[in-house]
Amino acid sequence: MSVDALVRRPLRGATALRGGRVWRPTPYQVCGFLFWLVMSLAYWRVPSCCDAGQHAAVVERLKADLLHPRHPTADLPGAGSPYYSPYAVAEGAFARLTGLTGWEVLRVAGPVNLLVLLTGIGRFTRVLTPRPWAPVLALVAMTLLWGTERAWWSGYLGLMSMTGNLGYPSAFAIGLAFWAWASTAARARDGRRVRFVGPAGLRGLTGYGAVGAWYGVILLVHPITAIAAATGGAAFVAGWQRGWRAGLAVRWGAAVVTALLVAAAWPYCDVFALAGDGSVDAMHRRLYEGPAGHFWLALLGLPALWRRGRRSARDPLVLMFALDCLVVAYGWVSGHYTYGRVLGLTLVPLQWALAVELAAPRPWGARRRALGAVAAGGACLGLLTVHAGAVVPRALDPVGFAQPPRWPSYDWAARHMRPGEVVLTDGYFAVHAIAGYGVNLAAPAWPDAALEERERLRRLADVEAYLSPASTRVERSAIARRHRVRWLLLTRRHPLPEEAVVVAWSRRTGEVLARIAG
């Protein structure tokens, strides 16, 4: 025996307390932290755009009245609006405690949602495989392997779209979905004997009920994400649950009942009423236009998914992909195009199958080496054609990458209007953003269960009538009184009515803010 084996150096400090073991971060912890830092900065540098005004408006209404908020964007009651989810109420409470505006709360929410998402990705991937580099590769695939045309929708988590929608409820809901899938998979794969009675049976029911609660919260936060979450959960139960017995059926039934009870108990809205609501289907038809350009790089994961399917037809990722494809197909065939919103999560089985395959230890065979080379080329192609501008500022860009949208700010107009006052506007940017400052629109831009769609369309018709060159002052005054319009925010397309007094204007957009006299 060597001298080194007989004489051991004494351990000192924290190393001695841990028995000689030194904590070392995993590859995903290191890469995940760096990704969180870079994407948080990228999210903060890009001006809020698109749906951000709607979500900021929701926070503003809850900040004004947490228990009985008004309609998110109109001077109307807000009872029944699905925007008032547990996530939004938490944001409203945070705004009341801190005094932050709706826009500022969205800025804070982005990094928080990203943290939920990254931890969920790590937990979900560990359920699929212990390979340490698998979650890193899954993160790369999820953010880059989309297509070579920009796909920008709420719930799409490509690198480019993250710069705009990290602060949305959909990002938080998708993070919860990964956690829910991990919890479901762990329960489904647990091969221990299920007890139906006694304290152990009660604890088991409680655990399955907690799994169901994940899905209930997701349903309230973002209903369309809940559909994809449910298909994923069903895939893991169908794929990994073995030896079905009465006790198992009762426990999974308890999970489903808990999910429904959590959603039904929410007092702000009836989320189940959205099932038959087709008011937003028309606007989602675009989701089915040009899918190849938006998603074809994700198909690089198809060989890996096919290989998993050959090993087992009950593989959860294979079942998840099949179920999600059925949901998307149903949306197309039925005309309920809103179901196309699950397209972003339909890519998850492809991306994760590829990540798990390429995280295998070396040496690799010829097929895996070829797949890795093609996947690396696809990731580089996606980065250079779509996503590089998300993290490379224009000032540091030597190539001219496509940048995220840069919408104008309406601080210059909002400072003149008091919260709750009504503004009539004709600008695309203004109609989507100005309500985020606490003012109301004469006609809401988005459908909402709190307002009948016929009434919203009638208000839109009134706005068109007001802005018509043929309208008279009497007709305009009647419309202004009907909707209590105090302000006009108009683009260069429409001349200013004679009864309006200019208060401010924007050098960037040329829009004019005017107060209606009298």
Buried (B, 14 or more C-beta within 10 A) or exposed (E): EEEEEEEEEEEEEEEEEEEEEEEEEBBBBEBBEEBBEEBBEBBEEBBBBBBBBBBBBBBBBBBBEBEEBBBBBBBBEBBBBBBBBBBBBBBBBBBBEEEBBBBBBBBBBBBBBBBBBBBBBBBBBBBBBEBBBBBBBBBBBBBBBBBBBBBBBBBBBBBBBBBBBBBBBBBBBBBBBBBBBBBBBBBBBBEEEBEBEEEEBEEBBEBBBEBBBBBBBBBBBBBBBBBBBBBBBBBBBBBBBEEEEEBBEBBBEBBBBBBBEBBEEBEBBEBEEBEEBEBBBEEBBEBEEEBEBBBBBBBBBBBBBEBBBEEEEBBBBBBBBEBBBEBBEEBBEEEBBBBBBBBBBBBBBBBBBBBBBBBBEEEBEEEBEEBBEEBEEBBEBBBBBBBBBBBBEEEEEEEEBEBBBEBBBBEBBBEEBEEBBBBBBBBEBBBBBBBBBBBBBBBBBBBBBBBEBEEBEEBBEBBEBBBEEEBEEEBBBBBBEEBEBBBBBBBEEBEEBEBBEEBBBBEEBEBBBBBBEE
